[in-house]
């Protein structure tokens, strides 16, 4: 019997923690759909024949097909469809910017809200984790070896796709835990680490080996990985080198990069009492930048006990690059937005500690090369913001270690690895790269898409070579 479609123009709201409660804890903010909510939301999908949403998914999930399974209450069937394309569904359902990708193409969004695709993906992945006890079977080995550098979303995706094809895959991770930005960058309140670990365990179950504390370029070089019998190598090492503004006072105590600040909190658990890597308990914090990482740092600072936390951004609210949902959550939690503002100096006291930030107000002029209106300093607008901590969140670059130890590996002026086309092939034969190591800091799902494309290209390369 055909299901009855839900023609409500509004998507089912996501239950969340109360802002006044969650600003004092690191528990997940979004609580997820109930079974009934998921089924009801799935029935808003029209199951379009042309599948416009799928074309906007970087990993090409068959979105209408999995949603139709949810609408028919076949949750395991929905999971199997998603897992054919995505190695990290519970992660993507939480952090992927669906509103600018799959949901932006949803037909229901023309006269109302698009279907809550990301919320449904999260529900399906969580439901599978909570109700399915069957272990994944390792594919039949094909006799070929591939090395992956970096256990972040791009490397893990490439590893999963290649393992499913029978390759012996070893992932080399520089940190002591796998997950990359998923564990050191994204806070617990947005992405619980138990979720990340479960996704990694699923990859290990199909034969992916992960070696931690392996800094490629130091412990082993790419040339040595080839000598170990690997027929191809994928570089998914990310972009973990923070950028600064090069303004006076950036060397003062109390100035952090967002990378360091979030790594200490997320990976080293600095928010817990007795942490071996404590972090300053600030009272007034300024986070410079307007992306998702800036929102993460600001919301973390609030949870670390800061009385006032500012987002200092040189453009306006309309130009903020962060996800709309993250901005709304930050506002609900009391984060203060100082837009059209730019720091020009960090002020210090007699002990070398941050005691303020000299800023100027900005106006928006004509669009620049990026297409966004160019910020221009407003004359006579200088003022001092009273803060004791400054967190820089203006972007990151790839670490130069791999390129400096790999002859023939070409990079651009920003230190990003140069690739030919969409398959990730670098200027070294058999070496592929993708994700933030190629593009600079971008989204988790784009990194996953690059890992997926490279895995397909590596499979073709090895088969043609054999």
C-alpha positions in Angstrom: 0.0 0.0 0.0 1.4 3.4 -0.9 2.3 5.7 1.9 0.5 8.9 2.5 2.8 11.9 1.9 3.2 14.6 4.5 2.5 17.9 2.7 3.4 20.1 5.7 5.5 23.0 4.3 7.6 23.1 7.5 10.2 20.5 8.4 9.9 18.7 11.7 11.9 20.8 14.3 15.0 19.1 15.8 14.8 18.7 19.6 17.7 20.5 21.3 19.0 21.2 24.8 17.8 24.4 26.4 20.4 27.1 25.7 20.7 28.1 29.4 21.5 24.5 30.2 23.8 23.5 27.3 26.0 26.6 27.6 27.3 25.0 30.8 28.0 21.5 29.5 29.7 19.7 26.6 26.8 17.3 25.9 25.4 17.2 22.4 23.2 20.2 21.6 20.9 18.6 19.0 19.1 15.6 20.5 18.0 14.0 17.2 14.7 12.9 15.9 12.5 10.3 17.5 11.3 7.3 15.4 8.0 9.0 14.8 9.6 12.3 13.9 11.9 10.6 11.4 9.1 8.7 9.7 6.9 11.8 9.5 9.7 14.0 8.1 10.6 11.3 5.5 7.1 11.3 4.3 7.5 14.9 3.3 9.9 13.7 0.5 8.2 13.4 -2.9 10.7 10.7 -4.1 11.5 12.8 -7.2 12.4 10.9 -10.3 15.2 13.2 -11.3 16.8 13.2 -7.8 18.1 16.8 -7.8 19.3 16.4 -4.1 21.6 13.6 -5.1 23.4 15.7 -7.7 24.4 18.2 -4.9 25.8 15.5 -2.6 29.6 15.3 -2.8 29.5 11.5 -2.1 26.5 10.9 -4.2 24.2 9.2 -1.7 20.9 8.0 -3.2 19.0 10.4 -1.0 15.4 9.7 -2.2 15.9 6.0 -2.0 17.1 6.0 1.6 14.4 8.5 2.6 11.8 6.2 1.0 13.0 3.4 3.2 12.6 5.5 6.3 9.1 6.5 5.1 8.3 2.8 4.9 9.9 2.2 8.3 12.7 0.1 6.9 15.5 1.7 8.8 18.2 -1.0 8.2 17.4 -0.8 4.5 17.9 3.0 4.6 21.3 2.5 6.3 22.5 0.0 3.7 21.7 2.5 1.0 23.6 5.3 2.7 26.6 3.1 3.6 27.0 2.2 -0.1 28.2 5.8 -0.6 29.3 7.1 2.8 31.8 5.6 5.2 30.8 8.1 7.9 27.0 8.6 7.9 26.6 9.5 11.6 29.3 12.1 11.2 27.8 13.6 8.0 24.3 13.8 9.5 25.7 16.0 12.2 28.3 18.3 10.6 27.6 18.4 6.8 26.3 21.8 5.5 23.2 20.2 3.9 21.5 23.6 3.6 24.0 24.6 0.9 24.2 21.2 -0.8 21.5 18.5 -1.0 18.8 20.4 0.8 19.3 23.4 -1.4 18.1 21.4 -4.4 15.1 19.8 -2.7 11.8 20.5 -4.6 10.0 20.9 -1.3 12.2 23.9 -0.6 10.6 25.9 -3.4 7.4 26.7 -1.5 8.4 25.8 2.0 11.3 24.1 3.9 13.3 21.4 2.2 13.2 17.9 3.6 15.5 17.5 6.6 17.9 15.2 4.8 20.8 15.6 7.2 18.6 15.0 10.2 17.3 11.8 8.6 20.8 10.6 7.7 21.8 11.1 11.4 18.7 9.3 12.6 19.3 6.3 10.3 23.0 6.0 11.3 22.1 6.3 15.0 19.3 3.8 14.7 21.6 1.3 13.1 24.3 1.8 15.7 21.8 1.2 18.5 19.8 -1.7 17.0 22.2 -3.7 14.8 24.6 -6.1 16.4 25.8 -7.8 13.2 29.5 -7.4 12.5 30.7 -6.3 9.1 32.5 -8.9 7.0 35.9 -8.2 5.6 35.9 -8.3 1.7 38.0 -10.9 -0.1 41.6 -9.6 -0.4 42.7 -8.7 -3.9 46.5 -8.9 -3.1 47.2 -5.1 -3.5 48.4 -2.6 -0.8 47.7 1.1 -0.5 48.8 3.6 2.2 46.7 6.5 3.4 48.3 9.5 5.1 45.9 11.0 7.6 43.0 9.5 9.5 40.7 12.4 9.0 37.4 12.4 7.0 39.2 12.3 3.6 41.7 9.6 4.5 39.1 7.4 6.3 36.7 7.7 3.3 39.4 6.6 0.8 40.4 3.8 3.2 36.9 2.5 3.5 36.2 2.6 -0.2 39.5 0.8 -1.0 39.0 -1.8 1.7 35.6 -2.7 0.3 37.3 -3.4 -3.0 39.7 -5.9 -1.3 42.8 -3.7 -0.9 45.1 -4.1 2.1 44.8 -0.5 3.5 47.0 1.0 6.2 46.2 4.5 7.5 49.1 6.5 9.1 47.9 9.1 11.6 50.2 11.7 13.2 48.2 12.1 16.4 47.5 9.4 19.0 43.9 9.1 18.0 42.3 8.6 14.6 39.7 10.9 13.3 41.6 14.1 12.4 39.5 17.2 12.6 36.5 15.1 13.7 38.3 14.5 17.1 40.6 17.5 17.5 38.6 20.3 15.9 34.8 19.7 16.2 33.6 20.0 19.8 31.8 17.3 21.7 28.6 19.3 21.8 28.4 19.1 18.0 29.9 15.7 17.4 30.3 13.3 20.3 33.6 11.4 20.0 31.9 8.1 20.7 30.1 8.5 17.4 33.5 9.1 15.6 35.0 6.1 17.3 32.1 3.8 16.3 32.5 4.9 12.6 36.3 4.2 12.9 35.6 0.8 14.4 33.3 0.0 11.5 36.3 0.6 9.1 38.6 -1.6 11.2 36.0 -4.3 11.0 36.3 -4.5 7.3 40.1 -4.7 7.5 41.4 -1.1 7.6 44.6 -0.9 9.7 45.3 2.4 11.5 48.7 3.2 12.9 48.8 6.3 15.2 51.7 8.4 16.2 53.1 8.1 12.7 54.3 11.4 11.4 54.9 10.9 7.7 57.9 12.9 6.7 59.6 12.2 10.1 59.0 8.5 11.0 58.6 7.4 7.4 58.7 9.1 4.0 56.5 8.6 1.0 59.4 6.9 -0.8 59.8 4.5 2.1 56.0 3.7 2.0 56.5 2.7 -1.6 59.5 0.5 -0.6 57.2 -1.3 1.9 55.1 -2.6 -1.0 52.4 0.0 -1.3 51.4 0.4 -4.9 49.7 3.8 -4.4 49.5 6.4 -1.7 46.7 8.9 -0.8 47.6 12.1 1.1 44.7 13.2 3.2 46.7 15.0 5.9 44.5 18.1 6.2 45.4 21.7 6.8 46.4 22.0 10.5 48.9 24.9 10.3 47.1 28.0 11.7 47.3 31.5 10.2 47.7 34.7 12.1 47.1 38.4 11.2 50.7 39.5 11.9 49.5 42.4 14.0 51.4 43.7 17.1 50.9 41.7 20.3 50.1 38.3 18.8 52.9 36.8 20.8 51.3 37.7 24.2 50.2 35.1 26.7 46.5 34.5 26.1 46.6 34.5 22.3 45.7 31.2 20.8 45.0 29.8 17.4 41.6 28.2 17.2 43.4 24.9 16.3 45.4 24.9 19.6 42.4 26.0 21.7 40.0 23.4 20.3 42.7 20.6 20.3 43.4 21.2 24.0 39.6 21.1 24.7 38.4 18.3 22.4 41.4 16.0 22.1 43.1 16.6 25.4 39.9 17.1 27.5 41.0 20.4 29.0 37.5 21.1 30.2 37.8 18.2 32.7 39.2 18.7 36.2 42.8 17.5 36.5 43.6 17.7 32.8 47.3 17.3 32.0 46.9 20.0 29.3 44.9 22.7 31.1 43.7 25.8 29.3 43.3 29.3 30.6 39.9 29.9 32.3 39.2 33.2 30.6 36.6 35.8 31.6 36.3 37.9 28.4 37.2 36.2 25.1 37.4 37.6 21.5 37.3 35.0 18.6 38.5 36.6 15.4 36.8 35.0 12.3 33.3 34.1 11.2 33.4 30.5 10.1 32.3 27.3 11.7 35.6 26.9 13.5 35.2 30.4 15.0 31.7 29.4 16.2 33.1 26.2 17.8 35.8 28.2 19.6 33.4 30.8 20.9 30.9 28.3 22.1 33.6 26.3 23.7 35.0 29.4 25.5 31.5 30.0 26.9 31.4 26.5 28.2 34.8 26.9 29.7 33.3 29.6 32.0 33.9 32.9 30.1 31.5 35.7 31.1 31.6 37.4 27.7 32.6 35.9 24.4 32.8 38.0 21.2 32.9 37.0 17.6 34.9 39.7 15.9 34.3 39.6 12.1 35.2 42.3 9.6 32.1 41.8 7.4 28.4 41.8 8.4 26.1 39.1 9.7 24.8 38.4 6.2 28.4 37.6 5.1 29.2 35.2 7.9 30.5 31.9 6.3 29.4 29.8 9.3 26.4 27.5 9.0 23.1 29.3 9.8 22.3 26.7 12.5 25.7 27.3 14.2 25.2 31.0 14.3 21.7 30.7 15.7 23.0 28.3 18.4 25.8 30.7 19.3 23.4 33.6 19.6 21.0 31.5 21.8 24.0 30.7 24.1 24.9 34.4 24.6 27.8 34.8 22.1 28.1 38.5 21.2 28.6 39.3 17.5 30.9 42.3 16.9 30.6 42.4 13.1 32.1 45.0 10.8 35.0 45.1 13.2 38.7 44.2 12.7 41.5 44.0 15.3 44.7 46.0 14.6 46.6 45.3 17.8 46.6 43.0 20.9 47.3 44.9 24.1 49.3 43.4 27.0 49.9 44.2 30.7 53.2 44.4 32.5 53.3 40.6 32.8 52.9 39.9 29.1 49.2 38.8 29.4 46.5 39.9 27.0 44.5 42.8 28.5 42.6 44.2 25.5 42.3 44.4 21.7 42.5 47.6 19.7 39.9 47.4 16.9 38.6 49.5 14.1 35.1 49.6 12.6 34.6 48.6 9.0 32.3 49.6 6.1 31.6 47.3 3.1 32.7 48.5 -0.3 32.6 47.0 -3.7 32.9 43.2 -4.2 36.4 41.8 -4.2 37.8 38.8 -6.1 35.9 36.4 -3.9 32.6 38.1 -4.8 32.0 39.4 -1.3 31.9 43.1 -0.5 35.4 44.3 0.5 35.7 45.6 4.0 37.1 49.2 4.3 38.3 50.9 7.5 35.9 53.5 8.8 38.0 56.6 9.6 38.2 57.7 13.3 36.5 54.5 14.5 39.2 53.0 16.6 38.2 51.5 20.0 39.5 49.0 22.6 37.7 45.8 23.4 38.3 44.7 27.0 39.3 41.0 26.7 41.9 38.7 28.4 42.0 36.1 25.6 42.2 36.3 21.9 41.5 33.3 19.6 42.6 33.5 16.0 40.3 31.7 13.6 41.1 33.1 10.1 42.0 29.9 8.3 44.7 27.2 8.2 47.2 25.9 5.7 48.7 22.4 5.1 51.8 21.5 7.2 54.9 21.7 4.9 56.5 18.5 6.3 55.2 16.1 3.6 56.0 18.4 0.7 59.5 19.1 2.0 60.4 15.4 2.3 58.8 14.3 -1.0 60.8 15.1 -4.2 58.7 15.8 -7.2 55.5 16.7 -5.2 54.4 20.0 -6.5 52.5 22.5 -4.2 51.1 26.0 -4.9 52.0 29.3 -3.2 49.7 28.5 -0.3 51.4 25.2 0.4 48.5 23.1 -1.0 49.3 20.0 -3.0 48.7 20.4 -6.7 46.5 17.7 -8.3 45.4 17.1 -11.9 41.6 17.2 -12.3 39.1 15.6 -9.9 40.8 12.3 -9.3 43.5 13.7 -7.0 46.5 12.6 -9.0 49.6 14.6 -7.9 52.8 15.3 -9.8 54.3 12.1 -8.4 53.2 8.8 -10.1 51.1 6.7 -7.8 50.6 9.5 -5.3 47.1 11.0 -4.9 45.9 13.7 -2.6 42.6 15.4 -1.5 40.7 17.2 1.1 42.2 20.2 2.9 45.7 19.2 1.9 44.7 20.2 -1.6 42.0 22.8 -1.2 43.0 24.4 2.1 40.5 24.4 5.0 37.0 23.4 3.7 34.1 21.1 4.9 34.1 17.5 6.1 31.9 16.4 3.3 34.0 17.9 0.5 37.0 16.2 2.0 35.1 12.9 2.0 34.1 13.5 -1.7 37.8 13.9 -2.6 38.7 10.7 -0.8 36.0 8.9 -2.6 37.1 10.2 -6.0 40.7 9.3 -5.3 39.9 5.8 -4.2 38.1 5.2 -7.5 41.1 6.6 -9.4 43.6 4.5 -7.3 41.6 1.3 -8.0 41.7 2.1 -11.8 45.4 3.0 -11.7 46.5 -0.3 -9.9 44.3 -2.4 -12.1 45.7 -0.9 -15.3 49.2 -1.3 -13.9 48.8 -4.9 -12.9 
